[in-house]
Amino acid sequence: MARTDPERAEVQEFFGLHFADIADIAENAVPVVAHDDLYRPVIPFIRESEGRVVAAALANRPMIAAGSVMMGGKLPNGVDYGPVLDDVYQLDLITVAADHRGQGLGTRLLSAVDAELSARGTRVIFGCVTDEHDVQHLQSFYTAAGFKVLDQGQPLPQFRGRTWVGALDAAPAFYFYRQLPRA
Ligand SMILES: CC(C)(COP(=O)(O)OP(=O)(O)OC[C@H]1O[C@@H](n2cnc3c(N)ncnc32)[C@H](O)[C@@H]1OP(=O)(O)O)[C@@H](O)C(=O)NCCC(=O)NCCS
């Protein structure tokens, strides 16, 4: 897990290299340690023998939940995320270096995210895939990993009685989600 800022900078650099052609990867996608109270990120990464990062994933509290933390738990519309803050997490990014794909590293990253989130008592992890990615391959990958993969255009259901994506978020190619076992 990338727990320190230097490790997170390496992971950010890795994501930057691998998503260079994707417009929506922010320069500061990986939160710094000082913001951990807000996002509580889970950042597993794998190095090859020479030390180079070859695979990494990033899961965070969904933006809507992090936003509610900034406002003391409740959003201006009265919806209270306080009691369910760590119940639902979003898988924001996952990537394996092209020359290391198909060897199970992606699956290992997902298992590491699951183990950490289950230990926190998290009940659901979800994510979405945009059209910029290889949509068909990712449908297979997430299905193989046990996620429910929704059809294109199908909205993410509510979890714990709340919405977890903002109304203004761009419509993705598809959403996927999975219930986590109780630790
Ligand atoms: C998606 C990604 C992370 C998968 O990582 P990976 O290490 O290659 O995946 P794994 O080896 O763990 O594969 C797990 C399963 O996914 C499926 N899968 C993997 N590669 C596949 C491919 N090219 N086509 C179809 N299914 C595939 C298979 O079912 C595989 O199980 P199997 O090996 O038992 O057949 C990797 O392909 C990647 O980095 N892609 C580019 C970045 C990206 O699109 N990220 C997601 C958006 S943020």
Ligand as a Chemical Component Dictionary entry (heavy atoms), coordinates in Angstrom:
data_LIG
# 
_chem_comp.id                   LIG 
_chem_comp.type                 NON-POLYMER 
_chem_comp.pdbx_formal_charge   0 
_chem_comp.three_letter_code    LIG 
# 
loop_
_chem_comp_atom.comp_id 
_chem_comp_atom.atom_id 
_chem_comp_atom.alt_atom_id 
_chem_comp_atom.type_symbol 
_chem_comp_atom.charge 
_chem_comp_atom.model_Cartn_x 
_chem_comp_atom.model_Cartn_y 
_chem_comp_atom.model_Cartn_z 
_chem_comp_atom.pdbx_ordinal 
LIG C1  C1  C 0 -7.745  -3.814  -16.741 1  
LIG C2  C2  C 0 -6.362  -4.245  -16.250 2  
LIG C3  C3  C 0 -6.033  -3.463  -14.969 3  
LIG C4  C4  C 0 -6.401  -5.759  -15.954 4  
LIG O1  O1  O 0 -5.189  -6.144  -15.335 5  
LIG P1  P1  P 0 -4.497  -7.556  -15.663 6  
LIG O2  O2  O 0 -3.378  -7.743  -14.698 7  
LIG O3  O3  O 0 -4.177  -7.621  -17.100 8  
LIG O4  O4  O 0 -5.716  -8.551  -15.353 9  
LIG P2  P2  P 0 -5.607  -10.057 -14.828 10 
LIG O5  O5  O 0 -4.414  -10.720 -15.420 11 
LIG O6  O6  O 0 -5.733  -10.041 -13.351 12 
LIG O7  O7  O 0 -6.924  -10.648 -15.508 13 
LIG C5  C5  C 0 -8.068  -10.999 -14.771 14 
LIG C6  C6  C 0 -9.175  -11.437 -15.703 15 
LIG O8  O8  O 0 -9.604  -10.341 -16.517 16 
LIG C7  C7  C 0 -9.949  -10.816 -17.815 17 
LIG N1  N1  N 0 -9.035  -10.267 -18.794 18 
LIG C8  C8  C 0 -7.761  -9.831  -18.601 19 
LIG N2  N2  N 0 -7.234  -9.391  -19.745 20 
LIG C9  C9  C 0 -8.187  -9.562  -20.697 21 
LIG C10 C10 C 0 -8.242  -9.280  -22.088 22 
LIG N3  N3  N 0 -7.204  -8.741  -22.770 23 
LIG N4  N4  N 0 -9.405  -9.532  -22.748 24 
LIG C11 C11 C 0 -10.470 -10.067 -22.083 25 
LIG N5  N5  N 0 -10.441 -10.373 -20.770 26 
LIG C12 C12 C 0 -9.335  -10.114 -20.094 27 
LIG C13 C13 C 0 -9.797  -12.307 -17.793 28 
LIG O9  O9  O 0 -11.053 -12.882 -17.427 29 
LIG C14 C14 C 0 -8.790  -12.536 -16.683 30 
LIG O10 O10 O 0 -8.930  -13.765 -16.072 31 
LIG P3  P3  P 0 -8.048  -15.043 -16.607 32 
LIG O11 O11 O 0 -6.617  -14.577 -16.675 33 
LIG O12 O12 O 0 -8.295  -16.082 -15.571 34 
LIG O13 O13 O 0 -8.609  -15.351 -17.947 35 
LIG C15 C15 C 0 -5.281  -3.994  -17.334 36 
LIG O14 O14 O 0 -5.682  -4.626  -18.516 37 
LIG C16 C16 C 0 -5.019  -2.541  -17.650 38 
LIG O15 O15 O 0 -4.199  -1.898  -17.015 39 
LIG N6  N6  N 0 -5.700  -1.958  -18.669 40 
LIG C17 C17 C 0 -5.472  -0.590  -19.098 41 
LIG C18 C18 C 0 -5.886  0.449   -18.090 42 
LIG C19 C19 C 0 -7.371  0.454   -17.829 43 
LIG O16 O16 O 0 -8.178  0.376   -18.747 44 
LIG N7  N7  N 0 -7.744  0.581   -16.549 45 
LIG C20 C20 C 0 -9.130  0.611   -16.122 46 
LIG C21 C21 C 0 -9.702  1.972   -16.126 47 
LIG S1  S1  S 0 -9.126  2.988   -14.790 48 
# 
loop_
_chem_comp_bond.comp_id 
_chem_comp_bond.atom_id_1 
_chem_comp_bond.atom_id_2 
_chem_comp_bond.value_order 
_chem_comp_bond.pdbx_ordinal 
LIG C1  C2  SING 1  
LIG C2  C3  SING 2  
LIG C2  C4  SING 3  
LIG C2  C15 SING 4  
LIG C4  O1  SING 5  
LIG O1  P1  SING 6  
LIG P1  O2  DOUB 7  
LIG P1  O3  SING 8  
LIG P1  O4  SING 9  
LIG O4  P2  SING 10 
LIG P2  O5  DOUB 11 
LIG P2  O6  SING 12 
LIG P2  O7  SING 13 
LIG O7  C5  SING 14 
LIG C5  C6  SING 15 
LIG C6  O8  SING 16 
LIG C6  C14 SING 17 
LIG O8  C7  SING 18 
LIG C7  N1  SING 19 
LIG C7  C13 SING 20 
LIG N1  C8  SING 21 
LIG N1  C12 SING 22 
LIG C8  N2  DOUB 23 
LIG N2  C9  SING 24 
LIG C9  C10 SING 25 
LIG C9  C12 DOUB 26 
LIG C10 N3  SING 27 
LIG C10 N4  DOUB 28 
LIG N4  C11 SING 29 
LIG C11 N5  DOUB 30 
LIG N5  C12 SING 31 
LIG C13 O9  SING 32 
LIG C13 C14 SING 33 
LIG C14 O10 SING 34 
LIG O10 P3  SING 35 
LIG P3  O11 DOUB 36 
LIG P3  O12 SING 37 
LIG P3  O13 SING 38 
LIG C15 O14 SING 39 
LIG C15 C16 SING 40 
LIG C16 O15 DOUB 41 
LIG C16 N6  SING 42 
LIG N6  C17 SING 43 
LIG C17 C18 SING 44 
LIG C18 C19 SING 45 
LIG C19 O16 DOUB 46 
LIG C19 N7  SING 47 
LIG N7  C20 SING 48 
LIG C20 C21 SING 49 
LIG C21 S1  SING 50 
# 
